[in-house]
Amino acid sequence: MTAHLYFVAPGTLREQMRPEEPVVLGGDEGRHAVTVKRMAVGEEILLADGEGLLAHCVVASTAKSELTALVQTVEREERPAVTFTLVQALAKGDRDLQALEAATELGVDRVVPWQAERSIVQWKGERAAKAHRKWVAQAEAATKQSRQATPPVVDELATKQAVVRLVEESALTLVLHEDAEVGLSDVTLPDEGDVVLVVGPEGGITPGELDAFAAAGATSVRMGRTVLRSSSAGPAALAALFARSRWS
């Protein structure tokens, strides 16, 4: 089984750390490692700083709510030439959160929660701040589960106008839509830049939203004959795109 991964504060790790150099894992992460995962002396763990550095370590000692690990090697998770952003419309029943989790495990670089016109769920006031924190926590948990060094950036809630700006700045934007004439497999991916994938809510993307995105340069695409839920559409499309790029 792959070693468990835990996050340390940015700046804790360095690329030129000496072999056997100690690192203390404390706080919530250290407490979880010791009291929940029951990490023991001699076990291998992974430590990540959330900014691309990943250290392979061995547990040297444990205390009540922290452990000390000895660094074996440190590597940097390089930023790819082509990055992927998922614009995920808010959806009921935590389906948007399910999409975020799966997309993170697949390796998405950025997730943008979107208040679509047909989104039943509304983020307002304190609920917006609380929901955003939940998305960030879910992304971090999925990053650790999938043993990645860097969690995706989770933006603040976006409006249609904010999504239009993302489309304009991207190298390629694909909007998933069941009536699109272009298939996802027919799209040519760029060699560099950001690929934005837009997924609507349960009721779909409105004609006005489609027109605005198209005017900004987006392409509507379909994935096949079936219609997927908001929770699965984005991750399915990302997997198809990664199979042609990062996984090839």
Phi and psi restraints in degrees (value plus and minus 20) as a CYANA .aco file:
   2 THR   PHI     -83.7   -43.7
   2 THR   PSI     123.0   163.0
   3 ALA   PHI     -80.9   -40.9
   3 ALA   PSI     126.7   166.7
   4 HIS   PHI     -86.7   -46.7
   4 HIS   PSI     127.1   167.1
   5 LEU   PHI    -131.2   -91.2
   5 LEU   PSI     119.3   159.3
   6 TYR   PHI    -154.2  -114.2
   6 TYR   PSI     131.7   171.7
   7 PHE   PHI    -115.5   -75.5
   7 PHE   PSI     117.2   157.2
   8 VAL   PHI    -133.6   -93.6
   8 VAL   PSI     147.0   187.0
   9 ALA   PHI     -86.9   -46.9
   9 ALA   PSI     124.9   164.9
  10 PRO   PHI     -73.8   -33.8
  10 PRO   PSI     117.6   157.6
  11 GLY   PHI      76.2   116.2
  11 GLY   PSI     -33.4     6.6
  12 THR   PHI     -89.9   -49.9
  12 THR   PSI     -58.0   -18.0
  13 LEU   PHI    -120.2   -80.2
  13 LEU   PSI     131.2   171.2
  14 ARG   PHI    -156.6  -116.6
  14 ARG   PSI     129.7   169.7
  15 GLU   PHI     -85.8   -45.8
  15 GLU   PSI     -47.6    -7.6
  16 GLN   PHI    -125.2   -85.2
  16 GLN   PSI      15.1    55.1
  17 MET   PHI     -86.9   -46.9
  17 MET   PSI     124.1   164.1
  18 ARG   PHI     -94.7   -54.7
  18 ARG   PSI     127.8   167.8
  19 PRO   PHI     -78.9   -38.9
  19 PRO   PSI     117.7   157.7
  20 GLU   PHI      53.5    93.5
  20 GLU   PSI     -10.1    29.9
  21 GLU   PHI     -89.3   -49.3
  21 GLU   PSI     112.0   152.0
  22 PRO   PHI    -100.4   -60.4
  22 PRO   PSI     126.1   166.1
  23 VAL   PHI    -153.7  -113.7
  23 VAL   PSI     111.2   151.2
  24 VAL   PHI    -114.1   -74.1
  24 VAL   PSI     107.3   147.3
  25 LEU   PHI    -125.0   -85.0
  25 LEU   PSI      88.1   128.1
  26 GLY   PHI    -141.8  -101.8
  26 GLY   PSI    -179.8  -139.8
  27 GLY   PHI      43.0    83.0
  27 GLY   PSI    -173.0  -133.0
  28 ASP   PHI     -82.4   -42.4
  28 ASP   PSI     -57.7   -17.7
  29 GLU   PHI     -86.1   -46.1
  29 GLU   PSI     -64.9   -24.9
  30 GLY   PHI     -84.4   -44.4
  30 GLY   PSI     -61.3   -21.3
  31 ARG   PHI     -82.5   -42.5
  31 ARG   PSI     -61.7   -21.7
  32 HIS   PHI     -85.0   -45.0
  32 HIS   PSI     -61.5   -21.5
  33 ALA   PHI     -83.7   -43.7
  33 ALA   PSI     -60.2   -20.2
  34 VAL   PHI    -103.5   -63.5
  34 VAL   PSI     -65.9   -25.9
  35 THR   PHI    -111.1   -71.1
  35 THR   PSI     -48.8    -8.8
  36 VAL   PHI    -118.0   -78.0
  36 VAL   PSI     -73.9   -33.9
  37 LYS   PHI    -101.2   -61.2
  37 LYS   PSI     -35.5     4.5
  38 ARG   PHI      32.7    72.7
  38 ARG   PSI      28.8    68.8
  39 MET   PHI     -83.2   -43.2
  39 MET   PSI     118.1   158.1
  40 ALA   PHI    -139.4   -99.4
  40 ALA   PSI     140.7   180.7
  41 VAL   PHI     -76.7   -36.7
  41 VAL   PSI     112.9   152.9
  42 GLY   PHI      77.1   117.1
  42 GLY   PSI     -34.4     5.6
  43 GLU   PHI     -98.4   -58.4
  43 GLU   PSI     129.3   169.3
  44 GLU   PHI    -107.2   -67.2
  44 GLU   PSI     119.2   159.2
  45 ILE   PHI    -157.4  -117.4
  45 ILE   PSI     143.3   183.3
  46 LEU   PHI    -133.7   -93.7
  46 LEU   PSI     115.9   155.9
  47 LEU   PHI    -139.1   -99.1
  47 LEU   PSI     112.2   152.2
  48 ALA   PHI    -147.2  -107.2
  48 ALA   PSI     126.9   166.9
  49 ASP   PHI    -119.1   -79.1
  49 ASP   PSI     -16.7    23.3
  50 GLY   PHI      56.5    96.5
  50 GLY   PSI     -20.2    19.8
  51 GLU   PHI    -144.3  -104.3
  51 GLU   PSI      -1.1    38.9
  52 GLY   PHI      92.4   132.4
  52 GLY   PSI     -34.6     5.4
  53 LEU   PHI    -112.1   -72.1
  53 LEU   PSI     116.6   156.6
  54 LEU   PHI    -151.8  -111.8
  54 LEU   PSI     102.9   142.9
  55 ALA   PHI    -130.9   -90.9
  55 ALA   PSI     111.1   151.1
  56 HIS   PHI    -110.4   -70.4
  56 HIS   PSI     103.0   143.0
  57 CYS   PHI    -153.6  -113.6
  57 CYS   PSI     147.9   187.9
  58 VAL   PHI    -146.5  -106.5
  58 VAL   PSI     114.0   154.0
  59 VAL   PHI     -87.8   -47.8
  59 VAL   PSI     105.6   145.6
  60 ALA   PHI    -119.6   -79.6
  60 ALA   PSI     -54.6   -14.6
  61 SER   PHI    -180.5  -140.5
  61 SER   PSI     137.5   177.5
  62 THR   PHI    -151.8  -111.8
  62 THR   PSI     129.1   169.1
  63 ALA   PHI    -146.2  -106.2
  63 ALA   PSI    -184.2  -144.2
  64 LYS   PHI     -83.2   -43.2
  64 LYS   PSI     -60.7   -20.7
  65 SER   PHI    -159.4  -119.4
  65 SER   PSI       3.8    43.8
  66 GLU   PHI    -177.2  -137.2
  66 GLU   PSI     144.9   184.9
  67 LEU   PHI    -160.2  -120.2
  67 LEU   PSI     139.2   179.2
  68 THR   PHI    -132.8   -92.8
  68 THR   PSI     109.4   149.4
  69 ALA   PHI    -138.6   -98.6
  69 ALA   PSI     126.5   166.5
  70 LEU   PHI    -121.3   -81.3
  70 LEU   PSI     104.2   144.2
  71 VAL   PHI     -90.2   -50.2
  71 VAL   PSI     113.2   153.2
  72 GLN   PHI    -120.5   -80.5
  72 GLN   PSI     -73.5   -33.5
  73 THR   PHI    -165.0  -125.0
  73 THR   PSI     136.3   176.3
  74 VAL   PHI    -148.7  -108.7
  74 VAL   PSI     112.7   152.7
  75 GLU   PHI    -150.4  -110.4
  75 GLU   PSI     137.4   177.4
  76 ARG   PHI    -127.5   -87.5
  76 ARG   PSI     110.7   150.7
  77 GLU   PHI    -105.3   -65.3
  77 GLU   PSI      84.3   124.3
  78 GLU   PHI     -91.1   -51.1
  78 GLU   PSI     124.2   164.2
  79 ARG   PHI     -93.4   -53.4
  79 ARG   PSI     107.4   147.4
  80 PRO   PHI     -90.5   -50.5
  80 PRO   PSI     138.1   178.1
  81 ALA   PHI     -85.5   -45.5
  81 ALA   PSI     -55.3   -15.3
  82 VAL   PHI    -128.9   -88.9
  82 VAL   PSI     101.2   141.2
  83 THR   PHI    -125.7   -85.7
  83 THR   PSI     139.1   179.1
  84 PHE   PHI    -145.6  -105.6
  84 PHE   PSI     109.4   149.4
  85 THR   PHI    -137.1   -97.1
  85 THR   PSI     109.3   149.3
  86 LEU   PHI    -122.5   -82.5
  86 LEU   PSI      97.9   137.9
  87 VAL   PHI    -114.7   -74.7
  87 VAL   PSI      86.7   126.7
  88 GLN   PHI    -128.9   -88.9
  88 GLN   PSI      96.3   136.3
  89 ALA   PHI     -85.6   -45.6
  89 ALA   PSI     123.9   163.9
  90 LEU   PHI     -81.7   -41.7
  90 LEU   PSI     118.0   158.0
  91 ALA   PHI    -159.8  -119.8
  91 ALA   PSI     133.2   173.2
  92 LYS   PHI     -96.7   -56.7
  92 LYS   PSI     146.0   186.0
  93 GLY   PHI      46.7    86.7
  93 GLY   PSI       2.6    42.6
  94 ASP   PHI      41.4    81.4
  94 ASP   PSI       0.8    40.8
  95 ARG   PHI     -87.6   -47.6
  95 ARG   PSI     -50.0   -10.0
  96 ASP   PHI     -86.3   -46.3
  96 ASP   PSI     -58.8   -18.8
  97 LEU   PHI     -87.8   -47.8
  97 LEU   PSI     -56.0   -16.0
  98 GLN   PHI     -83.6   -43.6
  98 GLN   PSI     -60.1   -20.1
  99 ALA   PHI     -83.8   -43.8
  99 ALA   PSI     -62.7   -22.7
 100 LEU   PHI     -79.3   -39.3
 100 LEU   PSI     -66.0   -26.0
 101 GLU   PHI     -80.7   -40.7
 101 GLU   PSI     -70.5   -30.5
 102 ALA   PHI     -85.4   -45.4
 102 ALA   PSI     -60.6   -20.6
 103 ALA   PHI     -83.1   -43.1
 103 ALA   PSI     -58.2   -18.2
 104 THR   PHI     -84.6   -44.6
 104 THR   PSI     -64.7   -24.7
 105 GLU   PHI     -80.7   -40.7
 105 GLU   PSI     -52.7   -12.7
 106 LEU   PHI     -94.6   -54.6
 106 LEU   PSI     -45.7    -5.7
 107 GLY   PHI      95.7   135.7
 107 GLY   PSI       2.0    42.0
 108 VAL   PHI     -81.9   -41.9
 108 VAL   PSI     127.2   167.2
 109 ASP   PHI    -112.2   -72.2
 109 ASP   PSI     -46.7    -6.7
 110 ARG   PHI    -172.7  -132.7
 110 ARG   PSI     121.6   161.6
 111 VAL   PHI    -147.6  -107.6
 111 VAL   PSI     112.0   152.0
 112 VAL   PHI    -139.9   -99.9
 112 VAL   PSI      89.4   129.4
 113 PRO   PHI     -89.4   -49.4
 113 PRO   PSI     114.0   154.0
 114 TRP   PHI    -144.5  -104.5
 114 TRP   PSI     106.3   146.3
 115 GLN   PHI    -105.1   -65.1
 115 GLN   PSI      63.8   103.8
 116 ALA   PHI     -93.6   -53.6
 116 ALA   PSI     139.9   179.9
 117 GLU   PHI     -82.2   -42.2
 117 GLU   PSI     -51.4   -11.4
 118 ARG   PHI    -120.9   -80.9
 118 ARG   PSI      -8.2    31.8
 119 SER   PHI     -89.7   -49.7
 119 SER   PSI     104.8   144.8
 120 ILE   PHI     -93.7   -53.7
 120 ILE   PSI     -59.9   -19.9
 121 VAL   PHI     -92.1   -52.1
 121 VAL   PSI     117.3   157.3
 122 GLN   PHI    -143.5  -103.5
 122 GLN   PSI     111.2   151.2
 123 TRP   PHI    -120.6   -80.6
 123 TRP   PSI      92.6   132.6
 124 LYS   PHI    -159.5  -119.5
 124 LYS   PSI     124.0   164.0
 125 GLY   PHI      36.7    76.7
 125 GLY   PSI    -154.9  -114.9
 126 GLU   PHI     -84.7   -44.7
 126 GLU   PSI     -50.2   -10.2
 127 ARG   PHI     -82.2   -42.2
 127 ARG   PSI     -56.5   -16.5
 128 ALA   PHI     -83.8   -43.8
 128 ALA   PSI     -64.8   -24.8
 129 ALA   PHI     -84.9   -44.9
 129 ALA   PSI     -62.3   -22.3
 130 LYS   PHI     -85.4   -45.4
 130 LYS   PSI     -63.1   -23.1
 131 ALA   PHI     -85.0   -45.0
 131 ALA   PSI     -59.0   -19.0
 132 HIS   PHI     -84.3   -44.3
 132 HIS   PSI     -62.5   -22.5
 133 ARG   PHI     -81.0   -41.0
 133 ARG   PSI     -56.5   -16.5
 134 LYS   PHI     -85.9   -45.9
 134 LYS   PSI     -60.0   -20.0
 135 TRP   PHI     -83.8   -43.8
 135 TRP   PSI     -63.8   -23.8
 136 VAL   PHI     -82.5   -42.5
 136 VAL   PSI     -64.8   -24.8
 137 ALA   PHI     -83.2   -43.2
 137 ALA   PSI     -60.2   -20.2
 138 GLN   PHI     -85.0   -45.0
 138 GLN   PSI     -59.9   -19.9
 139 ALA   PHI     -84.4   -44.4
 139 ALA   PSI     -61.3   -21.3
 140 GLU   PHI     -85.9   -45.9
 140 GLU   PSI     -61.0   -21.0
 141 ALA   PHI     -83.7   -43.7
 141 ALA   PSI     -62.2   -22.2
 142 ALA   PHI     -88.5   -48.5
 142 ALA   PSI     -52.3   -12.3
 143 THR   PHI     -84.8   -44.8
 143 THR   PSI     -64.0   -24.0
 144 LYS   PHI     -85.8   -45.8
 144 LYS   PSI     -62.5   -22.5
 145 GLN   PHI     -80.5   -40.5
 145 GLN   PSI     -57.8   -17.8
 146 SER   PHI    -112.1   -72.1
 146 SER   PSI     -14.3    25.7
 147 ARG   PHI      40.1    80.1
 147 ARG   PSI      28.0    68.0
 148 GLN   PHI    -127.7   -87.7
 148 GLN   PSI     130.4   170.4
 149 ALA   PHI    -101.0   -61.0
 149 ALA   PSI     -44.3    -4.3
 150 THR   PHI    -151.2  -111.2
 150 THR   PSI     102.0   142.0
 151 PRO   PHI     -94.0   -54.0
 151 PRO   PSI     136.6   176.6
 152 PRO   PHI     -88.3   -48.3
 152 PRO   PSI     131.4   171.4
 153 VAL   PHI     -91.1   -51.1
 153 VAL   PSI     111.5   151.5
 154 VAL   PHI    -131.0   -91.0
 154 VAL   PSI      89.0   129.0
 155 ASP   PHI     -90.7   -50.7
 155 ASP   PSI     145.2   185.2
 156 GLU   PHI     -89.5   -49.5
 156 GLU   PSI     146.9   186.9
 157 LEU   PHI     -77.9   -37.9
 157 LEU   PSI     111.9   151.9
 158 ALA   PHI    -125.5   -85.5
 158 ALA   PSI     124.3   164.3
 159 THR   PHI    -112.6   -72.6
 159 THR   PSI     156.8   196.8
 160 LYS   PHI     -79.5   -39.5
 160 LYS   PSI     -60.6   -20.6
 161 GLN   PHI     -83.8   -43.8
 161 GLN   PSI     -57.9   -17.9
 162 ALA   PHI     -86.4   -46.4
 162 ALA   PSI     -59.0   -19.0
 163 VAL   PHI     -85.9   -45.9
 163 VAL   PSI     -59.5   -19.5
 164 VAL   PHI     -78.0   -38.0
 164 VAL   PSI     -61.5   -21.5
 165 ARG   PHI     -84.2   -44.2
 165 ARG   PSI     -58.2   -18.2
 166 LEU   PHI     -81.2   -41.2
 166 LEU   PSI     -62.3   -22.3
 167 VAL   PHI     -80.3   -40.3
 167 VAL   PSI     -65.6   -25.6
 168 GLU   PHI     -84.0   -44.0
 168 GLU   PSI     -52.9   -12.9
 169 GLU   PHI    -107.8   -67.8
 169 GLU   PSI     -32.6     7.4
 170 SER   PHI    -100.9   -60.9
 170 SER   PSI     140.5   180.5
 171 ALA   PHI     -97.8   -57.8
 171 ALA   PSI     -48.5    -8.5
 172 LEU   PHI    -180.8  -140.8
 172 LEU   PSI     114.0   154.0
 173 THR   PHI    -144.5  -104.5
 173 THR   PSI     109.6   149.6
 174 LEU   PHI    -137.2   -97.2
 174 LEU   PSI     107.2   147.2
 175 VAL   PHI    -128.0   -88.0
 175 VAL   PSI      99.0   139.0
 176 LEU   PHI     -94.2   -54.2
 176 LEU   PSI     105.2   145.2
 177 HIS   PHI    -172.5  -132.5
 177 HIS   PSI     111.1   151.1
 178 GLU   PHI     -86.0   -46.0
 178 GLU   PSI     -42.1    -2.1
 179 ASP   PHI    -117.7   -77.7
 179 ASP   PSI     -13.7    26.3
 180 ALA   PHI     -85.1   -45.1
 180 ALA   PSI     127.5   167.5
 181 GLU   PHI    -110.1   -70.1
 181 GLU   PSI     -38.5     1.5
 182 VAL   PHI    -116.6   -76.6
 182 VAL   PSI     112.1   152.1
 183 GLY   PHI    -103.7   -63.7
 183 GLY   PSI     129.4   169.4
 184 LEU   PHI     -78.7   -38.7
 184 LEU   PSI     -56.6   -16.6
 185 SER   PHI     -92.5   -52.5
 185 SER   PSI     -32.7     7.3
 186 ASP   PHI    -108.0   -68.0
 186 ASP   PSI     -28.2    11.8
 187 VAL   PHI    -102.9   -62.9
 187 VAL   PSI     117.0   157.0
 188 THR   PHI    -110.6   -70.6
 188 THR   PSI     104.4   144.4
 189 LEU   PHI    -102.4   -62.4
 189 LEU   PSI     126.4   166.4
 190 PRO   PHI     -93.1   -53.1
 190 PRO   PSI     143.1   183.1
 191 ASP   PHI    -103.2   -63.2
 191 ASP   PSI     -39.0     1.0
 192 GLU   PHI    -177.4  -137.4
 192 GLU   PSI     146.7   186.7
 193 GLY   PHI      81.7   121.7
 193 GLY   PSI    -192.4  -152.4
 194 ASP   PHI    -123.4   -83.4
 194 ASP   PSI     109.7   149.7
 195 VAL   PHI    -121.6   -81.6
 195 VAL   PSI     101.0   141.0
 196 VAL   PHI    -123.9   -83.9
 196 VAL   PSI     111.4   151.4
 197 LEU   PHI    -137.4   -97.4
 197 LEU   PSI     102.2   142.2
 198 VAL   PHI    -127.1   -87.1
 198 VAL   PSI     106.0   146.0
 199 VAL   PHI    -142.1  -102.1
 199 VAL   PSI     109.3   149.3
 200 GLY   PHI    -106.2   -66.2
 200 GLY   PSI     159.1   199.1
 201 PRO   PHI    -104.4   -64.4
 201 PRO   PSI    -191.6  -151.6
 202 GLU   PHI     -76.9   -36.9
 202 GLU   PSI     -59.9   -19.9
 203 GLY   PHI    -102.4   -62.4
 203 GLY   PSI     -21.0    19.0
 204 GLY   PHI      69.7   109.7
 204 GLY   PSI     150.7   190.7
 205 ILE   PHI    -104.3   -64.3
 205 ILE   PSI     115.4   155.4
 206 THR   PHI     -94.2   -54.2
 206 THR   PSI     137.7   177.7
 207 PRO   PHI     -76.5   -36.5
 207 PRO   PSI     -58.0   -18.0
 208 GLY   PHI     -84.0   -44.0
 208 GLY   PSI     -60.7   -20.7
 209 GLU   PHI     -86.2   -46.2
 209 GLU   PSI     -63.1   -23.1
 210 LEU   PHI     -78.9   -38.9
 210 LEU   PSI     -64.0   -24.0
 211 ASP   PHI     -83.8   -43.8
 211 ASP   PSI     -61.7   -21.7
 212 ALA   PHI     -84.9   -44.9
 212 ALA   PSI     -62.2   -22.2
 213 PHE   PHI     -88.2   -48.2
 213 PHE   PSI     -60.8   -20.8
 214 ALA   PHI     -83.5   -43.5
 214 ALA   PSI     -60.7   -20.7
 215 ALA   PHI     -83.5   -43.5
 215 ALA   PSI     -48.0    -8.0
 216 ALA   PHI    -105.0   -65.0
 216 ALA   PSI     -26.6    13.4
 217 GLY   PHI      95.8   135.8
 217 GLY   PSI     -14.1    25.9
 218 ALA   PHI     -97.4   -57.4
 218 ALA   PSI     135.7   175.7
 219 THR   PHI    -138.1   -98.1
 219 THR   PSI     106.9   146.9
 220 SER   PHI    -101.8   -61.8
 220 SER   PSI     116.0   156.0
 221 VAL   PHI    -156.4  -116.4
 221 VAL   PSI     135.5   175.5
 222 ARG   PHI    -137.2   -97.2
 222 ARG   PSI     139.6   179.6
 223 MET   PHI    -128.0   -88.0
 223 MET   PSI     -30.3     9.7
 224 GLY   PHI     137.3   177.3
 224 GLY   PSI    -181.0  -141.0
 225 ARG   PHI    -102.4   -62.4
 225 ARG   PSI     -42.4    -2.4
 226 THR   PHI    -106.9   -66.9
 226 THR   PSI     135.5   175.5
 227 VAL   PHI    -128.7   -88.7
 227 VAL   PSI      99.1   139.1
 228 LEU   PHI    -113.3   -73.3
 228 LEU   PSI     135.6   175.6
 229 ARG   PHI     -89.8   -49.8
 229 ARG   PSI     143.1   183.1
 230 SER   PHI     -81.1   -41.1
 230 SER   PSI     -48.0    -8.0
 231 SER   PHI     -92.8   -52.8
 231 SER   PSI     -46.5    -6.5
 232 SER   PHI    -131.4   -91.4
 232 SER   PSI     -38.8     1.2
 233 ALA   PHI     -81.8   -41.8
 233 ALA   PSI     -70.4   -30.4
 234 GLY   PHI     -81.8   -41.8
 234 GLY   PSI     -72.4   -32.4
 235 PRO   PHI     -79.3   -39.3
 235 PRO   PSI     -57.6   -17.6
 236 ALA   PHI     -83.5   -43.5
 236 ALA   PSI     -63.6   -23.6
 237 ALA   PHI     -86.8   -46.8
 237 ALA   PSI     -60.9   -20.9
 238 LEU   PHI     -81.9   -41.9
 238 LEU   PSI     -62.1   -22.1
 239 ALA   PHI     -80.8   -40.8
 239 ALA   PSI     -61.7   -21.7
 240 ALA   PHI     -84.1   -44.1
 240 ALA   PSI     -60.5   -20.5
 241 LEU   PHI     -91.0   -51.0
 241 LEU   PSI     -60.2   -20.2
 242 PHE   PHI     -85.9   -45.9
 242 PHE   PSI     -53.5   -13.5
 243 ALA   PHI     -82.7   -42.7
 243 ALA   PSI     -45.4    -5.4
 244 ARG   PHI    -115.1   -75.1
 244 ARG   PSI     -26.6    13.4
 245 SER   PHI    -151.7  -111.7
 245 SER   PSI     -99.0   -59.0
 246 ARG   PHI     -90.1   -50.1
 246 ARG   PSI     -50.9   -10.9
 247 TRP   PHI    -115.1   -75.1
 247 TRP   PSI     -21.9    18.1
